[in-house]
Amino acid sequence: MTNDSNIRLKKGLFQMWTNEELGFLLLRLWLAMRAVITGLQKFAGVETREVVRINEFTELEETVSVSYRTYGLDHYHAIPDSLKEQFADQPLLPAFMTGPYYAVLGYVLLLLGLMLFLGVCTRTTLFLMGLLYTSLTFGLILINQDGGIAWLGIHILMVVAALLLEKHKRLVLFPKF
């Protein structure tokens, strides 16, 4: 071993990485987590069960309804119904376009988030994520949701920052894409 490789082994993994490499890793992980969790939320629902329990004061059995959060294909909803109604009134968002968009939104978020987390084609994945956020922004502009527009604008800036740092990628599956 050369003297140089001994020094690298003693430094530790993250001390060998540049600030740009660490910055890209953090952005990549954050954006991936955000997309995966948002995608999973599209499959969330609330179910209610009747449970028999003993009342601690009266010591009598009673039946109570317990609601809990669950995830599954049965609960899929791309956007809240209130937003769907607002979008339905927009002539620039015809139903033949919104139906397929709603049908795939959650799946696309999950797919892009997982691809980014694993480092699969990071440049392409980031660009597609930026296009997705841009399309979501378009819809929110049409219904004057300024808070959501600003929130998505921050996401776009983070995607752009990640694209600028992408040449410093580490821990990826397909480094050439």
C-alpha positions in Angstrom: 0.0 0.0 0.0 1.2 3.5 -0.8 1.3 6.2 1.8 -1.6 7.9 0.1 -4.0 4.9 0.5 -3.0 4.5 4.2 -4.0 8.1 4.8 -7.3 7.6 3.1 -8.1 4.5 5.2 -7.3 6.3 8.4 -9.5 9.3 7.5 -12.8 7.5 7.4 -15.5 7.4 4.8 -17.1 10.8 5.0 -13.8 12.7 5.6 -12.7 11.5 2.1 -15.8 13.0 0.5 -16.0 16.5 -0.7 -18.6 19.0 0.6 -20.3 18.8 -2.8 -20.5 15.0 -2.6 -22.0 15.2 0.9 -24.4 18.0 -0.2 -25.6 15.9 -3.2 -26.1 12.9 -0.9 -28.2 14.9 1.6 -30.3 16.5 -1.2 -30.8 13.1 -2.9 -31.9 11.4 0.4 -34.2 14.3 1.3 -35.9 14.5 -2.1 -36.2 10.7 -2.2 -37.7 10.5 1.3 -40.2 13.3 0.4 -41.3 11.6 -2.7 -41.7 8.2 -1.1 -43.6 9.4 1.9 -45.9 11.6 -0.3 -46.5 8.7 -2.6 -47.3 6.4 0.4 -49.8 9.0 1.7 -51.8 8.6 -1.5 -52.5 5.0 -0.3 -53.5 6.0 3.2 -57.0 5.6 4.7 -58.8 5.4 8.0 -60.6 2.3 9.0 -62.8 1.8 12.0 -63.2 -1.3 14.1 -65.6 -2.2 16.8 -63.6 -3.3 19.9 -64.9 -4.8 23.1 -63.1 -3.5 26.2 -63.7 -3.3 29.9 -64.6 0.1 31.3 -62.1 0.8 34.1 -64.6 2.6 36.2 -67.7 0.4 35.9 -65.8 -2.9 35.1 -68.5 -3.6 32.5 -67.8 -4.6 28.9 -68.5 -1.9 26.3 -68.1 -1.7 22.6 -66.2 1.2 21.2 -65.2 2.3 17.7 -61.5 2.6 17.2 -60.2 4.3 14.1 -56.7 3.6 12.8 -54.6 4.6 9.8 -54.0 2.0 7.2 -52.4 1.7 3.8 -53.6 -0.2 0.8 -54.7 0.0 -2.8 -58.3 0.3 -1.7 -57.5 3.7 -0.2 -55.7 5.2 -3.2 -56.5 8.9 -3.7 -54.2 11.1 -5.7 -55.5 14.4 -4.4 -58.2 15.4 -1.9 -61.7 15.6 -3.2 -61.9 19.3 -2.5 -59.0 19.9 -4.9 -60.6 17.6 -7.5 -63.7 19.7 -7.5 -61.7 22.9 -8.0 -59.7 21.3 -10.8 -62.9 20.1 -12.4 -64.0 23.7 -12.9 -60.8 24.6 -14.8 -61.1 24.5 -18.6 -57.3 24.1 -19.0 -57.6 20.8 -17.1 -59.9 18.6 -19.1 -61.2 15.4 -17.5 -59.5 13.2 -20.1 -56.2 14.5 -18.9 -56.8 14.7 -15.1 -58.2 11.1 -14.8 -55.0 9.4 -16.0 -52.8 11.9 -14.1 -54.6 11.1 -10.8 -54.4 7.4 -11.5 -50.6 7.4 -11.7 -49.5 10.2 -9.4 -48.9 8.1 -6.3 -47.2 5.4 -8.2 -44.9 7.9 -10.0 -44.0 9.6 -6.7 -43.1 6.2 -5.2 -41.1 5.1 -8.2 -39.1 8.3 -8.5 -38.4 8.4 -4.8 -37.1 4.8 -4.7 -35.0 5.4 -7.9 -33.5 8.5 -6.4 -32.9 6.8 -3.0 -31.1 3.8 -4.7 -29.2 6.1 -7.1 -30.8 4.7 -10.3 -30.2 7.1 -13.2 -30.0 10.1 -10.8 -29.8 12.8 -13.4 -32.8 11.5 -15.3 -34.8 10.8 -12.1 -34.2 14.3 -10.8 -35.3 15.8 -14.1 -38.5 13.7 -14.1 -39.1 14.7 -10.5 -38.7 18.4 -11.5 -41.2 17.9 -14.3 -43.6 16.2 -11.9 -43.4 19.1 -9.5 -43.8 21.6 -12.4 -47.0 19.8 -13.4 -48.3 19.9 -9.9 -47.5 23.6 -9.8 -49.4 24.3 -13.0 -52.5 22.9 -11.4 -52.1 24.9 -8.2 -51.5 28.1 -10.3 -54.9 27.5 -12.0 -56.8 27.4 -8.7 -54.8 30.2 -7.0 -53.2 28.0 -4.2 -50.3 30.4 -3.5 -49.1 28.5 -0.4 -48.8 25.2 -2.4 -47.2 27.0 -5.3 -44.4 28.4 -3.0 -44.0 25.0 -1.4 -43.5 23.3 -4.8 -41.2 26.2 -5.9 -38.9 25.2 -3.0 -39.0 21.6 -4.1 -38.1 22.7 -7.7 -35.1 24.7 -6.3 -34.0 21.7 -4.4 -34.2 19.5 -7.5 -32.2 22.2 -9.4 -29.6 22.3 -6.7 -29.4 18.5 -6.8 -29.0 18.5 -10.6 -26.1 21.1 -10.2 -24.4 18.8 -7.6 -25.2 15.6 -9.5 -21.8 15.3 -11.0 -20.5 14.8 -7.4 -22.7 11.7 -6.9 -21.6 8.7 -4.8 -23.3 5.5 -3.7 -25.3 5.1 -6.9 -26.3 2.0 -8.9 -25.8 3.5 -12.4 -23.2 6.3 -12.2 -23.2 7.0 -16.0 -26.9 8.0 -16.2 
